């Protein structure tokens, strides 16, 4: 799962009345929850058994979604998808990817292909530099404006 997918889930949580979303993809699992602030104060009844257990300080629940295991995204120039389609790192399944993380690219160099309506569109680098991060997975559907690559521009 990529960071943009997780962010979209968090935004969905904020825009709806949902309190929790859980998504499982293969061995990856992410659960995003939102806790609404309580409008009434609640004090649980105290019993003899509960009095024997040490008290645990109650924290105020956050009002914003909590993201679990969010990978750190490096800073740099972001190449975004110019269209909706399917992201491909190579020209064919058996071909080498156009670029890898750490590759040095030139402005105008092909970074990937996005298939849209059975047309293969080459996506080129806007700037030259080093590819810091590839944010989309091969074969993954992408949306317009979704970040695909982060490039450290040449100085």
Secondary structure as UniProt FT lines:
FT   HELIX           3..15
FT   STRAND          20..25
FT   TURN            26..27
FT   STRAND          28..33
FT   HELIX           48..52
FT   STRAND          77..80
FT   STRAND          85..88
FT   TURN            93..94
FT   TURN            101..102
FT   STRAND          104..105
FT   TURN            107..108
FT   STRAND          110..116
FT   TURN            117..118
FT   STRAND          119..124
FT   STRAND          129..134
FT   TURN            138..139
FT   STRAND          141..142
FT   TURN            144..145
FT   STRAND          147..153
//
